[in-house]
Amino acid sequence: MPSHPSSSPSPSRSSSSSGLGLGPPGVVLILSGPPSTHSAAGDDEERAEAENVARAEARGELVRLRAGVHVERRAWEAVSALERHLLRIRALARVSTTPVVLGGASAAAVHGLPRIAPWPALVTLLDVPGAAPGRRAGTRVVRDPAQGRSRLVPIAGGVRAPCLAAAALAASHDAAMQAVRGAAPRGPGWYAHGLVPLDAALGAGRTTGSGCTRAELERERVLRGTGPGSRRAEALVASADGAAASAVESIARGIAHESGLARPEVGPHVPGHGRLALAWPRERVALRVRGSSVRVAPGGGEVADGPVGPASAGGGWCVVEAAERDVLGAGRLRALLLHAGLEPGRRTAHASAREAGPPWSTTGRPGARR
């Protein structure tokens, strides 16, 4: 460990292959607590004296994940917010003497589901039968919305979590409720927040074959019954399709819905413009998000600034150019789409009714006797 003082003995590194596989490869956990009785140090772990670790932490060279588990600050600052959360999970699993069953945001993290809000500093555990009583340091415990009926799958190193469909549905509910409580006036609403993990879960099946199906999402939704948020979950599951290439495209589609716009096509190929994020063929309006990538939401809102160009016309299409910050701002994206000629559904229905004429006969004034 480079942060050890020269007078200290070099830390021992085992050649065992029992590494958890949680978090970015190459980031080494530094263990200074009592040796664990259930596993030896792995390839991505080092053991060091507690006194040396304490001095290195005081100098700012190490970051404490939990008691007896540290990581080098340079490695910590080089990884994303999602990977930092995974490292916290890995640290907890490494020193835990009881089974670790993840829930909430932590279950979403190990399944690679994106998230608009920042990743929490606490590891979320699921309250399942047989779990250790009380709350462990650095964790929060949430109840199981499926009451033990969802399937638990092994992740790594003895860590378990609900299956992908259950984790996506729980992440969708948590994100939607957090958006309702936060209620940012110009930010994405509960629909956009809740759509992101469901789209990602369905999209993983399209790209890698390891995702879930709509039937699995629907089955998990039914297991949860008709409790709080059940109608919201039903609407989100029905809307998710996995066609978005990134979390940003899912957010944009959610904002379009929240703005009252007609449902767009996701990821269409328009002649002369290539692949676009969203398109409304009837109005011949489309959206392109510059710099869109799946790393944006998992990083907890770390967006890349990009130029925002005016709406470009070609082949009869009006293509709105937006940056990721415009999508996450919601209000800016809404203004761009409305300026391009899109209208909310109620306004469109009202305009169509006016073009069709008044509901009464045009041969006389309304209410006149014949």
N, C-alpha and C positions, 0 to 999 in steps of 0.2 A: 504494500500500500504506500503510495508516494507520500502520503501525509504523515507517516510515522517519523518520529525523530530518529536521528542516526544512531542514538545510543540504545534504541529498543531492538529486541530481536525481531527478525523478519516474521511476519504472520504465516501460519501454516495454511496451505491450500490443498484440499483433498482432491484426488483424482476420481472420486465417486461421481456417478452420473445421475444422482438423485435430484438434480435441479428442478425447480418447480415449473419453469417454462412460463411464468407470469411476468409480464413486463418486457422491456426491450432487451434483446440479447447483448451480452457484453457488459452490462451493468452489474457490478459485484456488490453483494450485501456483505457488510462487515459486522461480524457477530462478536459481541463482547460479554454476553450474559453467560449463565451456567450452561454447560454442554447439554444439548437435548438428548433425551434417552430414546427417542423414537426414530431419529435419522441422523446420519453423519453429514458433514459439510459437503456441499456439492461443488461442481466445477465453477459455478458463479457465486461462490461464497468464500469468505476468508474469516479466519478467527484471529482476534488480536486481544491484547491485554486491556482491561477496562480503563486503567489509568492512562494509557497512551491514547485511547479513543476519546476520553474525556478532555484531554489537553488539545487534541486535534479539533474537537468540536468547539472548544472555547476560542480557538484561533479562526474559526469559520471555515475550516477545511472539510468538515463533515456535516451532513444533514441527518438529524435523528428521525427515523421513521417510527420507532417505538422503543421501549426500554430494551437495551441490549442489541439493537439492530440499527445500523447507520449505513449511509451511502456517501460516496465522495461528492462534494458540491459541484465539481465540474461536470460529472456525469449527470447529476440531478438537473442542472440548468440546461443541459443539452437535449433533454427529452421533452415530449409534449405533456400537456396536462393529463391526457388519458393515460399515458405511460407512467406518469407519477402515481396516479391512482392505482394502477396495476402493481406498482412496486410496493405500495402500502398493503395491498392484499397479500402479496408474496411475503412481506415481512410478518404479517399477522399469522399466516399459515405456517411459517417457518418455526415460530416459537409456541404456537398453540398446542396444548396437550389434549384438547377436545376437538371433535370434528367441526370443520368450518363449512357452513352452508350460507351462501351469499344470497342476497336479495336486492331489490331496488336498483339503484345506480350501479352498485358493484357487480350485480349479475349482468346488467347491460354492458358493463365494461369488459368482462371476460368473454362475452359473446361478440365484442367488436361493434356494438350498436352505437350510432352517433348520438349527440346530445347538443342542444343549443346552449343551455345554461352551463356555467362552469362546473367542472367535476368537483364533488365535495372532498373535504379533507378527511372525513370519517368514512370508514369502511362500513357498508350496510350489511347486516346479517339478517337472516330469515328466522323467525320464531317458529321452529318446527318441533314436533314431539321428540323428546330425547335430548334436546339442546341443553347446554349448560345453563343453570339459572343465573340471573343477573346480567349486567352489561359489561363487557370487557372494555378496557381503556382503548380509546381511539376508534370506537365503533358506535353504531346506533342499531337498534333492533326494530324491525318492522314485522307486523303480523303477515301471515300467509293469506293472500286474498282468495286462494283456491282451497284453503283449509286442508292442505295435505293431499289434495287430489291431483295436483300437477306432478308430472314426472321430474325427478331430480337426475341430473346427468353429471358424471365426473368431469372435472376440468383439468386439474393437475395437482400432484402432491397431496392427494386426499381432499382437495377442495371440491365441493359440489355446488351446483346452482340449478335453478329451474331450467327446463328446456328452452330453446330459442323462442318458440312461440309464446310461452308463459313470460319469459323475461321481456320480450318486446311489448307485450300487452301491459305489463306492470310499468315499464319505462314510459310508455305512452300515457298511462293514467297519471303517473307522477309528474311528467312534464306538463301535461294539460292543467293539472291542479296548481302547480307552481306558477304557471302563466296566469291563471285566474287570480291567485293571491297577489301576484306582483302587479298585474294590470298596467303594464307600461303603455301609455296612450299611443305611442308611435311605433311600438315594437310588434313583433309577431304575436298573435293571440293564441288561445288554447288549441285551436284547430291546427295551426302550423306546427306548434310544439309537439302535439300528440301524433301528428302524421309522420314525423321524421323517423322514429324507431321502427314503426310498422312498415314503412316503405323500404327501409334498410333490410329488415328481416326477409321480406318477400324478394327484394332485389338480389340478396345473397344466393338465393336458389337459382336465379337466372344466370348468374355469372360463374359461380363455383359449384353449384349443385348441393351446397351444404346449408341452404336456407330452409325456410319453412313455407308451407302452403297456406292459402286463404282458409282452407278447411281446418287446418290446425289452429289458426288464429281464432276462427269461429268456435271451435271446440273449447279452447281455453276461455273464451269470453263467456260461453254458456256455463262453464264450471263456476264462474264467479257470481252467478245469479243476478238478481235485480237490485243490487245495492247501489250506493252512491256512484254516480258516473257511468252507470250501465248504458244509458241511452247515448251518452257521449261516446263511449267505447264502440257501441254498435255502429254509429255513424262513421267513425274513423276507420274501423275494420272494413266497412263497405267501400270506403273511398280509396284506401291504400291499394296500390297495384304493383309497386316495385319497379316501375318504369324509369324512375328518376336515376340519373347517373351519379348523383351526389346529394348530400344532405341539403345543400343550398337550393337545388331544384325542387326538393320536397317542400322546403320553406316557402319558395316562390309560389308553388301551387296552393299551399295553404293560405297564403296572403291573398291570392286571387279569389279563393273561396270566401274568405272573410270580407273581401271587398264587394261581394255580391256578383262577381263576374261569372259568366258561363264557364263550365268545366273545360279546361284546355286539353289539347293533346300534349303528352309529355315526350320529349326527345324526338320530335319528328325531323325528317330530312326534307328540307325545302330546297327546290332547285335554285341554284345560284347563291345559296346561303349555307348549305351544308346542314349539319345537325344543330338544332336550336333547343333551348331548354323547354320552352312552352310555345304553343301556337294555337291561335283561334282561326281556323280556316274560313269560317263564314265572314268574319271581319277582315281577314287577311292581315292580322296583326300577330307578331311573334316576339319572343323575348330571348335574348342571348345574354348569359351571365359570364362576364370576363373573369378569368382566373378561377373558375369554379372547380373545386376539388373536394374529395370526401374528407380531407384532413381538417376542414374548417370547423365543423360542429364538434367532432370529438375533442378538438383542442380547447373547447370551452370558450368559443367566441374569438379565437385568434384569426382575424381576417387579413387578407392581403389587399392593400390598396391598389386599385387599378383605375385607369382612365375611363371615364364615362362619356361615350360619344353620343351625339344626337341620334334620333331615330333615322335609320337609313332605309331608303326605298329601292326596291329592285324586283323585277318580275311581278309588279303589282303588290308586293308585300311591304308592310311597314315593320321594320325590325327594330325593336327597342334595345339599345345597348346599355347594360347596367353592370355595376361592380358588385362584389359580394357585400360591401358595406351598405349599398342601397337595399339589397334584399333583407339584410338583418335589421335595417332601419324601418322596414315595412312601410312607413308613411311615404318615403321617397319613391319606393317601387310602385305603390298605389297611384301616386301622382303621375309617374311616367306612363303607366298603362292607360290611365284615364285620358291623359293628354294625347296618346296615340290613337284615340277614337273608340276605345272600349267603354261600354256603359254597364252599370249594374243591372241585374235582372229586372228589378222593379221599374227602373226608369225605362228600360227597353220595352217591357210589357205595356207601360203607360203610353209610350210613343206609338206602338203598334195599334193600340186601341184608338188613338186619335186619328191615325191614318185610315182605319176602318170606318170611321164616321161615328156619329152619335148613336146610342142604342135605340133611339126612337125613330119613327118614320120621317123621311126627309121631305115629304109632301106638304107638311104644314109645321107650324111651330109646336113644340112639345106641349102636351096637355090640351091641345085644341080639340074641340068637338067636331065630329064629321057629320 
